[in-house]
């Protein structure tokens, strides 16, 4: 009885597990990640992937979209030309603006960044239901400013029409992306990538029962670890296959993963949209035949930069180690132009600081214009105090009566001697007296002027002293 019961329970369990796996519903990566983080509080979506290096995925585009409510989301894309990016339609549906970054490993250091509002979703995709997983989940974003190709930024070859419905079962492919949305949590700034294994549409369709897998779909699951999936990438990001010609080719656009209780790391496949079946629609919208694209640049060099790419992705360690050696080189000149600018501005500041030290000095002589008052008499007088000139006045004062006596008596003597009619000696004496008289007259005038000037000066000095005393 116990054996029968045990067998019964085992059969029930097997039936429940098989039924569980036949009821897998697809969902967007953004939703699955949100549920997983709420349940597990996972710090990162990148479980079994690797960080990219510059030039490893030059075709990868990072999109940041804003909806009418101001909510911001993140998606990936692929540069199909200088002016067009291929992405998922559910990334652009209902968005008002899209910021496109190119040549990017870190989101903070893009080689190209521009905003656009022009995008086109496939006509069979219902833009009114962007939260529902749908077939034909593919769209085009028109760049307002064309990109310039470089080592870090290149277009990728689009799946040709001849391989549009190819069965890639068992082929090793890889996906890339920044792995998070801004609305769902902290963004993964560094680009990451992961190896996956392509599976047949028949095997994929047996997992998802909603009929989401059609002939324009392609699926891939983990490569060697069950946690490997497009949760390491973004919706709209590239699924790339490197063929026998060693040229990376875009064979899928990331669309959905297993939803519900399964999530990204359950080992179940993820769904992508093949770009090859939509080449005619691409050409109708853009006027560009992406399968036979010829751009401004010469057609010969175009494949040559793309040829090394497979060797960069297949054996990452070889080219990835050499790439960082080139990256610092362009950044070294960048700081150097900035160094001279501080040195140019420093000297002026030093001169400006020293100038004020000298500017007050010229203001010191300002009082000197007031000193001309002592300069009135003679330049030597300011050295001696005004009182020293007063004794000079008194020394000449006694001379006044003497000169007046001489002035009175001398003419009388001259008249008396002239009346007596003296001899030659008397005449000479008379002449000498005349000269003496003349000298005395001149001396008298000078003395009077000196006396008057000294009196005036003495009076002025007294007035100054009196005025100073009044102020004190």
VOMAR-948651 format. One record per residue (C-alpha): x, y, z; chain; residue number from 1. Coordinates in pm, 1 decimal. Layout:
BEGIN
       c1       c2       c3 chaine num
        X        Y        Z      A NUM
...
This chain:
BEGIN
       c1       c2       c3 chaine num
      0.0      0.0      0.0      A   1
    277.6    236.0     89.3      A   2
    453.6    153.8   -236.1      A   3
    141.1    230.4   -436.3      A   4
     95.2    556.0   -247.5      A   5
    456.0    652.7   -312.8      A   6
    426.1    575.0   -682.0      A   7
    106.5    775.4   -699.8      A   8
    268.4   1079.8   -538.0      A   9
    568.3   1049.7   -768.6      A  10
    345.1   1041.2  -1076.1      A  11
    151.4   1342.1   -948.9      A  12
    474.2   1534.4   -891.7      A  13
    605.6   1451.6  -1238.8      A  14
    274.3   1553.6  -1391.5      A  15
    275.4   1883.7  -1199.5      A  16
    631.7   1961.4  -1307.9      A  17
    560.2   1882.2  -1671.6      A  18
    238.0   2080.9  -1658.2      A  19
    423.5   2365.4  -1493.0      A  20
    675.8   2382.4  -1775.5      A  21
    407.4   2370.3  -2041.8      A  22
    244.4   2677.8  -1894.4      A  23
    538.7   2914.8  -1919.2      A  24
    426.2   3265.1  -2004.5      A  25
    663.3   3510.9  -2169.8      A  26
    735.8   3843.8  -2006.0      A  27
    961.8   4142.9  -2054.2      A  28
   1302.2   4147.4  -1888.7      A  29
   1212.4   4466.5  -1704.7      A  30
    917.5   4302.3  -1529.7      A  31
   1100.4   3979.4  -1445.8      A  32
   1393.3   4167.6  -1296.9      A  33
   1161.8   4378.9  -1086.6      A  34
    992.8   4070.1   -943.2      A  35
   1323.2   3895.4   -877.0      A  36
   1471.3   4195.8   -701.5      A  37
   1167.0   4234.2   -481.3      A  38
   1186.9   3866.5   -389.0      A  39
   1562.0   3812.2   -366.4      A  40
   1691.7   4170.5   -337.6      A  41
   1950.8   4082.0   -599.5      A  42
   2230.6   4335.0   -635.9      A  43
   2291.6   4272.3  -1004.6      A  44
   2141.7   4101.5  -1305.9      A  45
   2483.1   4000.7  -1429.8      A  46
   2528.0   3654.1  -1283.1      A  47
   2732.1   3471.1  -1543.9      A  48
   2837.1   3745.9  -1783.4      A  49
   3145.6   3958.6  -1833.6      A  50
   3218.9   4327.8  -1845.7      A  51
   3281.4   4457.7  -2195.8      A  52
   3585.5   4656.4  -2302.1      A  53
   3606.5   4941.2  -2555.5      A  54
   3563.0   4824.1  -2912.6      A  55
   3429.7   4480.3  -2819.4      A  56
   3066.1   4560.0  -2906.2      A  57
   3092.4   4878.7  -3115.3      A  58
   2746.5   4820.6  -3264.8      A  59
   2570.9   4835.4  -2927.3      A  60
   2345.5   5135.1  -2862.1      A  61
   2218.0   5235.0  -2518.3      A  62
   1870.8   5392.6  -2518.4      A  63
   1706.3   5596.2  -2244.0      A  64
   1338.3   5667.0  -2306.9      A  65
   1096.7   5908.1  -2139.7      A  66
    719.6   5858.7  -2144.3      A  67
    452.4   6132.0  -2109.5      A  68
    448.6   6090.5  -1728.9      A  69
    823.1   6157.1  -1706.5      A  70
    912.1   5796.0  -1624.1      A  71
   1251.0   5689.6  -1760.6      A  72
   1335.9   5343.3  -1892.1      A  73
   1639.9   5178.0  -2044.1      A  74
   1676.4   4957.8  -2351.7      A  75
   1942.6   4842.9  -2591.8      A  76
   1973.0   4866.2  -2966.7      A  77
   2204.0   4807.7  -3262.1      A  78
   2350.6   5061.6  -3504.1      A  79
   2236.4   4953.4  -3851.5      A  80
   2380.9   5262.9  -4019.5      A  81
   2497.9   5613.3  -3935.5      A  82
   2138.7   5731.8  -3893.7      A  83
   1935.5   5428.2  -3785.3      A  84
   1917.2   5206.6  -3476.9      A  85
   1722.0   4879.0  -3457.8      A  86
   1550.7   4806.4  -3124.6      A  87
   1239.5   4644.6  -2976.0      A  88
    902.3   4807.0  -3042.6      A  89
    795.7   4778.4  -2678.0      A  90
   1094.8   4999.7  -2588.3      A  91
    976.7   5293.4  -2799.0      A  92
    595.7   5254.9  -2790.2      A  93
    435.3   5558.4  -2627.2      A  94
    765.7   5737.3  -2563.0      A  95
    800.3   6111.7  -2612.6      A  96
   1178.3   6132.2  -2633.4      A  97
   1472.4   5892.8  -2664.9      A  98
   1838.7   5956.4  -2580.2      A  99
   2077.5   5739.9  -2782.2      A 100
   2433.5   5666.3  -2669.0      A 101
   2692.9   5502.9  -2891.9      A 102
   3054.3   5391.7  -2861.7      A 103
   2971.6   5322.5  -2501.7      A 104
   3105.0   5086.9  -2238.2      A 105
   3027.9   5306.5  -1940.1      A 106
   2705.5   5504.2  -1965.3      A 107
   2889.9   5803.1  -1822.4      A 108
   3149.5   5804.5  -2101.5      A 109
   2973.4   5770.5  -2439.1      A 110
   3143.2   5859.4  -2764.4      A 111
   2808.4   5961.3  -2912.8      A 112
   2501.9   6095.5  -2733.3      A 113
   2201.6   6265.7  -2891.6      A 114
   1831.1   6298.1  -2829.5      A 115
   1561.9   6209.1  -3081.9      A 116
   1184.4   6190.7  -3101.0      A 117
   1155.4   6001.8  -3429.5      A 118
   1094.6   5627.5  -3424.2      A 119
    894.0   5370.9  -3622.6      A 120
    741.6   5048.4  -3488.8      A 121
    635.2   4765.4  -3715.3      A 122
    272.8   4810.4  -3832.9      A 123
    174.5   4462.7  -3702.7      A 124
    283.1   4562.8  -3351.1      A 125
      5.8   4710.9  -3136.3      A 126
    147.3   5029.2  -2980.7      A 127
   -158.6   5055.9  -2756.9      A 128
    -53.2   4741.6  -2568.1      A 129
    317.4   4792.3  -2495.5      A 130
    296.4   4595.1  -2169.1      A 131
    184.4   4279.8  -2351.7      A 132
    440.7   4051.4  -2516.9      A 133
    367.6   4045.3  -2889.9      A 134
    519.6   3912.1  -3211.6      A 135
    677.8   4165.2  -3450.2      A 136
    835.3   4339.4  -3149.6      A 137
   1079.0   4537.4  -3363.0      A 138
   1127.8   4906.1  -3443.8      A 139
   1360.6   5169.5  -3587.8      A 140
   1496.9   5484.3  -3422.4      A 141
   1604.0   5773.7  -3646.6      A 142
   1911.0   5961.4  -3525.1      A 143
   1884.2   6340.1  -3552.9      A 144
   2261.9   6363.8  -3575.4      A 145
   2450.9   6094.4  -3772.6      A 146
   2722.1   5901.8  -3593.4      A 147
   3086.9   5901.5  -3693.4      A 148
   3239.5   5556.4  -3709.7      A 149
   3543.0   5484.6  -3495.5      A 150
   3713.4   5200.7  -3313.0      A 151
   3444.0   5216.4  -3044.7      A 152
   3145.0   5278.5  -3271.6      A 153
   3055.3   5073.9  -3582.6      A 154
   2742.7   4949.5  -3754.1      A 155
   2666.1   4578.6  -3755.6      A 156
   2575.1   4363.2  -4052.5      A 157
   2205.2   4277.6  -4056.9      A 158
   2088.6   3919.8  -4108.2      A 159
   2051.8   3878.6  -4488.7      A 160
   1731.3   3770.7  -4655.6      A 161
   1881.0   3434.0  -4748.2      A 162
   1928.3   3349.9  -4379.3      A 163
   1615.6   3519.9  -4247.7      A 164
   1458.4   3189.1  -4140.8      A 165
   1774.1   2988.7  -4082.0      A 166
   1776.3   2731.3  -3803.2      A 167
   2064.5   2832.3  -3574.7      A 168
   2011.1   2538.1  -3337.6      A 169
   2329.3   2464.8  -3141.1      A 170
   2510.9   2777.2  -3263.6      A 171
   2703.0   2981.9  -3007.1      A 172
   2573.5   3338.1  -3000.5      A 173
   2613.4   3629.1  -2760.8      A 174
   2407.4   3916.6  -2623.1      A 175
   2511.8   4248.0  -2470.4      A 176
   2351.9   4519.2  -2260.4      A 177
   2362.1   4730.2  -1948.2      A 178
   2118.6   4499.5  -1780.4      A 179
   1884.7   4726.9  -1585.9      A 180
   1613.6   4989.2  -1624.6      A 181
   1630.6   5316.5  -1441.5      A 182
   1273.7   5277.9  -1319.5      A 183
   1347.2   4933.8  -1168.0      A 184
   1653.1   5019.5   -961.6      A 185
   2015.5   5122.1   -983.2      A 186
   2148.7   5114.7  -1337.3      A 187
   2442.4   4897.0  -1438.3      A 188
   2675.6   5156.3  -1585.4      A 189
   2922.5   4917.1  -1748.4      A 190
   2823.2   4723.5  -2060.3      A 191
   2811.2   4345.9  -2009.6      A 192
   2782.0   4049.3  -2240.3      A 193
   2717.6   3674.2  -2221.5      A 194
   2742.8   3363.1  -2438.4      A 195
   2418.9   3181.1  -2523.6      A 196
   2318.7   2876.7  -2728.0      A 197
   2059.1   2908.5  -3003.0      A 198
   1774.7   2656.9  -3009.0      A 199
   1517.5   2565.0  -3271.9      A 200
   1183.1   2740.9  -3290.9      A 201
   1014.3   2405.3  -3236.8      A 202
   1191.2   2351.7  -2904.6      A 203
   1125.0   2711.1  -2803.1      A 204
    758.6   2687.7  -2900.0      A 205
    716.2   2382.6  -2678.5      A 206
    821.7   2592.9  -2380.7      A 207
    598.6   2893.4  -2441.0      A 208
    237.6   2792.4  -2497.9      A 209
     97.6   3132.5  -2578.5      A 210
    177.5   3104.6  -2948.9      A 211
    430.2   3385.0  -2919.5      A 212
    690.8   3187.2  -3115.9      A 213
    640.2   3238.6  -3488.7      A 214
    866.9   3205.8  -3790.9      A 215
   1013.5   3554.9  -3733.8      A 216
   1120.6   3457.0  -3380.7      A 217
   1448.0   3302.8  -3263.2      A 218
   1530.2   3166.0  -2918.5      A 219
   1846.9   3109.9  -2717.2      A 220
   1924.9   2980.2  -2371.1      A 221
   2227.3   2941.4  -2144.1      A 222
   2564.2   2837.6  -2285.2      A 223
   2717.2   2638.7  -1998.5      A 224
   2559.5   2784.6  -1683.2      A 225
   2182.3   2791.7  -1632.6      A 226
   2192.7   3148.5  -1501.3      A 227
   2319.3   3276.9  -1835.8      A 228
   2043.2   3463.4  -2017.0      A 229
   1945.7   3794.8  -2167.9      A 230
   1893.2   3926.3  -1819.6      A 231
   2257.6   4014.8  -1873.4      A 232
   2130.4   4236.1  -2155.6      A 233
   1853.5   4483.5  -2229.6      A 234
   1529.9   4461.6  -2420.8      A 235
   1597.5   4571.3  -2777.1      A 236
   1962.0   4472.4  -2748.6      A 237
   2150.6   4262.8  -3005.2      A 238
   2179.2   3886.4  -3038.5      A 239
   2490.4   3830.7  -3250.0      A 240
   2624.4   3533.2  -3441.6      A 241
   2972.8   3515.5  -3593.1      A 242
   2970.8   3301.5  -3907.1      A 243
   3240.8   3133.1  -4111.6      A 244
   3338.0   3468.1  -4263.3      A 245
   3423.6   3596.1  -3911.8      A 246
   3185.1   3889.3  -3946.5      A 247
   2942.6   3955.4  -3657.2      A 248
   2582.6   3948.5  -3778.9      A 249
   2270.8   4071.8  -3601.2      A 250
   2032.8   3772.6  -3594.9      A 251
   1801.1   3876.3  -3311.9      A 252
   1652.3   4168.3  -3117.5      A 253
   1594.4   4094.9  -2747.5      A 254
   1220.4   4074.9  -2677.1      A 255
   1115.3   3854.5  -2381.4      A 256
   1214.1   3589.7  -2123.5      A 257
   1025.7   3331.5  -1918.7      A 258
    789.7   3509.4  -1684.8      A 259
    591.2   3414.0  -1378.1      A 260
    782.6   3212.3  -1119.7      A 261
   1062.9   3118.9  -1356.6      A 262
   1254.0   3435.0  -1436.6      A 263
   1579.6   3495.0  -1614.6      A 264
   1797.3   3241.8  -1438.1      A 265
   1570.3   2938.1  -1461.6      A 266
   1755.8   2799.3  -1761.5      A 267
   1453.9   2847.8  -1987.7      A 268
   1508.3   3010.5  -2328.3      A 269
   1460.4   3376.5  -2409.6      A 270
   1286.3   3510.8  -2719.1      A 271
   1424.5   3740.7  -2988.9      A 272
   1291.8   3891.1  -3312.0      A 273
   1478.7   3809.9  -3634.3      A 274
   1568.0   4126.6  -3833.1      A 275
   1608.3   3946.2  -4168.8      A 276
   1234.2   3902.9  -4239.1      A 277
   1183.0   4278.9  -4189.2      A 278
   1444.1   4405.5  -4437.1      A 279
   1177.4   4510.6  -4686.8      A 280
    995.9   4710.1  -4419.1      A 281
   1326.3   4865.2  -4309.4      A 282
   1387.4   4980.1  -4664.9      A 283
   1032.6   5112.0  -4696.1      A 284
   1075.3   5329.0  -4385.5      A 285
   1436.1   5441.0  -4426.7      A 286
   1496.4   5417.5  -4799.9      A 287
   1806.8   5213.0  -4715.6      A 288
   1875.5   4856.6  -4825.1      A 289
   2061.3   4738.7  -4515.2      A 290
   2158.2   4410.2  -4679.5      A 291
   2353.3   4596.8  -4949.3      A 292
   2433.8   4912.2  -4757.8      A 293
   2689.3   5148.9  -4909.9      A 294
   2761.6   5458.4  -4700.0      A 295
   2980.4   5763.2  -4754.5      A 296
   3290.4   5579.5  -4643.5      A 297
   3471.3   5349.8  -4890.1      A 298
   3326.4   5000.2  -4913.5      A 299
   3666.1   4831.9  -4886.5      A 300
   3762.4   4956.5  -4538.4      A 301
   3411.6   4892.6  -4410.4      A 302
   3452.2   4514.3  -4374.2      A 303
   3807.8   4540.3  -4244.2      A 304
   3712.7   4699.3  -3910.3      A 305
   3436.2   4443.5  -3874.8      A 306
   3667.7   4149.0  -3940.6      A 307
   3864.7   4177.4  -3614.2      A 308
   3544.6   4195.3  -3413.5      A 309
   3475.8   3822.2  -3406.7      A 310
   3823.7   3760.6  -3272.2      A 311
   3750.5   4015.1  -3003.5      A 312
   3432.1   3842.7  -2895.2      A 313
   3523.6   3477.3  -2942.0      A 314
   3855.2   3491.8  -2757.8      A 315
   3787.4   3801.0  -2542.8      A 316
   4103.7   3773.2  -2339.3      A 317
   4336.1   3835.2  -2635.3      A 318
   4200.1   4156.6  -2779.1      A 319
   4045.3   4280.0  -2458.4      A 320
   4381.4   4301.8  -2286.8      A 321
   4527.3   4506.6  -2569.9      A 322
   4231.2   4740.1  -2603.3      A 323
   4264.8   4912.4  -2265.9      A 324
   4623.9   4998.9  -2361.5      A 325
   4487.2   5218.8  -2640.7      A 326
   4216.6   5375.7  -2440.1      A 327
   4433.4   5576.4  -2198.6      A 328
   4633.7   5717.1  -2490.6      A 329
   4357.7   5947.7  -2620.5      A 330
   4270.6   6052.3  -2269.5      A 331
   4623.9   6167.9  -2187.7      A 332
   4616.3   6468.1  -2423.0      A 333
   4279.8   6571.8  -2288.7      A 334
   4408.9   6682.1  -1946.3      A 335
   4716.9   6850.4  -2095.7      A 336
   4521.9   7131.2  -2264.6      A 337
   4357.4   7200.5  -1933.7      A 338
   4686.6   7229.8  -1744.9      A 339
   4808.2   7538.3  -1928.7      A 340
   4488.4   7722.0  -1860.8      A 341
   4539.7   7729.1  -1482.9      A 342
   4898.7   7840.1  -1527.8      A 343
   4783.5   8122.2  -1750.0      A 344
   4533.3   8243.8  -1497.9      A 345
   4760.1   8215.1  -1191.4      A 346
   5011.4   8483.8  -1289.9      A 347
   4742.8   8748.2  -1338.7      A 348
   4609.4   8672.1   -993.8      A 349
   4953.1   8717.6   -843.9      A 350
   4995.2   9053.8  -1016.8      A 351
   4651.2   9161.7   -904.1      A 352
   4737.1   9083.1   -544.4      A 353
   5064.2   9275.3   -553.0      A 354
   4916.9   9579.7   -721.4      A 355
   4701.5   9682.2   -426.2      A 356
   5018.3   9682.5   -211.8      A 357
   5160.3   9957.8   -428.7      A 358
   4844.1  10147.3   -489.0      A 359
   4810.3  10281.0   -131.4      A 360
   5167.8  10409.7   -150.5      A 361
   5086.5  10679.8   -406.2      A 362
   4817.4  10802.8   -171.2      A 363
   5076.9  10881.6     96.5      A 364
   5217.3  11182.6    -93.9      A 365
   4865.9  11323.7    -97.2      A 366
   4936.4  11534.2    216.6      A 367
   5244.6  11679.3     47.2      A 368
   5033.4  11912.9   -166.7      A 369
   4926.9  12076.9    161.0      A 370
   5289.0  12140.6    257.1      A 371
   5342.2  12416.2     -0.8      A 372
   5231.1  12660.3    272.6      A 373
   5573.6  12640.2    439.2      A 374
   5723.7  12690.8     95.7      A 375
   5595.5  13049.4     79.0      A 376
   5898.9  13216.5    236.6      A 377
   6197.6  13013.2    122.9      A 378
   6274.3  12644.3    101.6      A 379
   6515.5  12682.6    392.6      A 380
   6261.2  12833.0    630.5      A 381
   6060.3  12512.6    685.8      A 382
   6371.4  12357.9    846.2      A 383
   6391.0  12634.2   1106.9      A 384
   6101.5  12707.7   1331.6      A 385
   5910.1  13030.7   1268.9      A 386
   6032.8  13167.3   1600.6      A 387
   6391.7  13173.7   1473.3      A 388
   6303.9  13449.4   1230.0      A 389
   6170.5  13673.6   1505.2      A 390
   6516.5  13751.5   1647.7      A 391
   6624.9  13855.2   1299.2      A 392
   6357.0  14119.7   1307.5      A 393
   6474.2  14254.1   1640.4      A 394
   6837.2  14272.9   1528.3      A 395
   6746.7  14505.5   1247.5      A 396
   6513.2  14718.4   1454.3      A 397
   6791.0  14938.5   1602.7      A 398
   6910.5  15014.4   1255.3      A 399
   6596.5  15213.0   1176.8      A 400
   6678.9  15527.4   1380.7      A 401
   7040.6  15511.7   1269.3      A 402
   6953.7  15510.6    904.1      A 403
   6710.5  15795.8    951.5      A 404
   6983.4  16007.5   1124.4      A 405
   7224.1  15932.9    848.7      A 406
   6966.3  16025.5    599.5      A 407
   6900.5  16360.9    764.5      A 408
   7252.4  16466.5    844.6      A 409
   7422.6  16353.6    529.5      A 410
   7241.6  16595.6    296.9      A 411
   7315.1  16885.8    534.8      A 412
   7683.4  16807.7    532.8      A 413
   7683.3  16778.7    159.1      A 414
   7510.7  17115.8    123.2      A 415
   7749.1  17287.5    367.0      A 416
   8057.4  17157.6    198.5      A 417
   7924.1  17256.4   -138.0      A 418
   7852.8  17612.2    -20.2      A 419
   8209.6  17656.9    109.6      A 420
   8349.9  17570.5   -235.1      A 421
   8608.4  17310.2   -113.1      A 422
   8907.4  17162.2   -305.2      A 423
   8947.2  16840.7   -505.8      A 424
   8980.9  16628.3   -194.8      A 425
   8662.3  16776.6    -70.8      A 426
   8501.0  16688.4   -405.2      A 427
   8619.2  16331.8   -379.6      A 428
   8496.3  16317.9    -24.3      A 429
   8171.5  16461.5   -145.3      A 430
   8145.0  16193.4   -411.0      A 431
   8216.8  15924.6   -159.6      A 432
   7956.8  16075.7     67.5      A 433
   7711.3  16072.3   -218.4      A 434
   7782.0  15707.0   -285.1      A 435
   7756.3  15631.7     83.2      A 436
   7431.3  15820.7     99.8      A 437
   7301.2  15629.7   -195.9      A 438
   7400.9  15301.6    -36.4      A 439
   7240.5  15403.0    287.3      A 440
   6920.2  15488.6    104.8      A 441
   6918.0  15148.7    -56.9      A 442
   6995.3  14982.7    271.9      A 443
   6714.9  15179.8    431.0      A 444
   6469.8  15055.7    171.6      A 445
   6584.7  14696.0    215.2      A 446
   6569.7  14722.2    590.9      A 447
   6219.0  14863.9    577.5      A 448
   6108.2  14586.8    344.6      A 449
   6269.8  14326.4    564.4      A 450
   6118.2  14472.3    877.2      A 451
   5774.4  14489.7    723.7      A 452
   5802.8  14136.1    587.7      A 453
   5918.1  14002.2    924.0      A 454
   5638.0  14186.8   1098.8      A 455
   5388.6  14036.7    856.6      A 456
   5536.9  13691.4    899.3      A 457
   5547.8  13724.1   1274.6      A 458
   5186.8  13834.5   1273.7      A 459
   5087.6  13540.6   1053.5      A 460
   5267.9  13293.6   1280.6      A 461
   5091.0  13436.7   1583.7      A 462
   4758.0  13396.8   1408.1      A 463
   4838.6  13032.2   1332.6      A 464
   4940.0  12965.6   1692.2      A 465
   4620.6  13132.9   1812.1      A 466
   4412.4  12927.9   1569.8      A 467
   4582.1  12605.1   1681.6      A 468
   4513.1  12690.6   2045.7      A 469
   4149.7  12751.3   1960.8      A 470
   4122.3  12407.6   1803.1      A 471
   4284.9  12246.9   2106.8      A 472
